[in-house]
Amino acid sequence: MGLFKSTKGSIISDYFQLKESVANLSAGNMVNVELYDDHLDIKEVKNSVSLRYDQITDIYYGLQTEVVEQSKSVIGRAVAGGLIFGKVGAVVGAVSGTGTKEKKERHFYFIISYTSSTGEDKFIQFEDTRLYKGAKVANKLKQLCNITPAPDHVDL
């Protein structure tokens, strides 16, 4: 696979992190999702899973924002204060470094809902950690599966 090309023979492909184990694919591993004319392949190094487009019922690609608390760096603030203002700055920096601060983490998820060969409704969840072509893959998959996107707004 070239740097900017799809896997040979596929329409488009990209790498995602698999969030839950599926068939013979392990959670947490990076997988390549490859779209072909009549199916998609999800490939690890040695294992793969295929889904026909008529099995796919819905596709989601979107963002989840999570607020995470982190403790402030007492040492880092003391060093910075000491460098700028000397001993008094180091003491003030250390005191201001106590407590926690909030940080926002963004996660992009790609979820494929499908009907299994046994007739069960299931889904495969990926995290788009690279943010390279994930949205393009999801949009192309919607097009290949004839899934119409939800309207951006609703007229009343």
N, C-alpha and C positions, 0 to 999 in steps of 0.2 A: 504494500500500500504506500503510495506516495504521500508527501506531506499535505497536499491540498486535493487529493483525489479520493474517490470512493474505492472500496475494495473491488478488485477486478470482477466485472460482470454485474455489479450491483448498481442501482440507480443512485443511491446515496447511502452513506454509512457514517457512524460516529461511535465513540466510546462513551460508556456510562458505567457508573458503579451500581451493581445489583444490590438492592436493599434487603431482599428476602430470598431464600433458596427456592429454586424452581427446577423441578425434574432433577437432572444431573448437574445443574449449575449451582455454585456455592455463593451464599450471601457475602457481601463485602468485596467480591472480586470485580475487576474491570472486565466488561464484556463489550463486544462489538455488535451493534445492531445494524444489520444490513438489509436494505429494502430491494427486493427484486420485482419483476413484473407481476407475479402471482402469489408471492409469499414473503415473509420476513424471516431472517435467521438471526438468532442470538448466539454468539460464539464466545466461548472462553478459549484458552490455549488448546485444550484437548477435547472439550465437549461442546455440543451445540444443541439448540432447540429450534424447531421451525413452527411457524404459525401461518395458516392460510388467511388471506384477507377476509374471507367470508366468516371466519371464526371471531374476528375482532368486532366488538360491540361499541366501544368508546375509547377515546384517546384524550389524555389530559397532559398539558405541559404548562407548568406555572411555578410561581414563586411563593415560598413560605418564609416569613420573617420571624425570627425568634429573638427575644430579649434575654440576654445571659448576663448574670452578675459576675464580675471579676473583682478580686481584691486589688486594691491599689498597691503600687510598689513603694514600700517604705524606703528601701535602700536606694532605689533609683531616684526618688525625689530628694533624698538627703544628699546624694552625690551631686545632682544637678544644682540644688540650692547652695551647696558648699563651693562648687566651682564658680558660681555667679556672685554670691554674697559672703563667702568665707564661712567661719564657724557658726555665726548666727543664722546664716542661710541654710546651713546643713541641719540645724536643730528645727527651724521652721519647716523645712522641706520634709523632714522625717515625721513631724507631727501632722502635717497636711496629708501624708501618705497613708494614714490609717483609714479603715472603712472599705467600702466597696463602690464600684462604679458599674453602670449599665452599658452593655455593648450589644449592638444589633448584628445578628448573623443571618445571612441570606442563603437559602437553599433552593435550588431549582430542581423540581421533580418532573419526571416523565413517567406516566402511568398508562399501561395498556390493559383495558378490560376485554375479556374474551370468554367464549364458551368452549369448555374443554371437550375432548372426544367422548367423555362420559355424560355430557350435557350439563355439567356444573358451571355456574358463573364464577370466574376467577379473575385475578389481575396480577400483573407483573409490575413492580415498582422499581424505578431507577432514580439515581440522583445524578444530575448533570454537573459534574465537578469541574469539567474543562471549559464549559460555556463557549464551545466552538460552533458546532452546527446542530445542537440539540433542538432548537425551535424549528429549524428547517426540516429536520428529520420528522418531527411530530406533524408539521403541516403537510408534508408530502405523504405521510402515512394516512392522514385524514383524507386526503385527496384520493389515494389508491383504494381506500375502504369505503369511499362515498359517504363519509361522515361530514355533515354540514356543521360549520363552526357556529357557536352560540352568538347571537347578536350582541354587539357592544353596548347597545342601548335599547330601551323599549319605549316606543311612542305610546302615550296615553291619550 
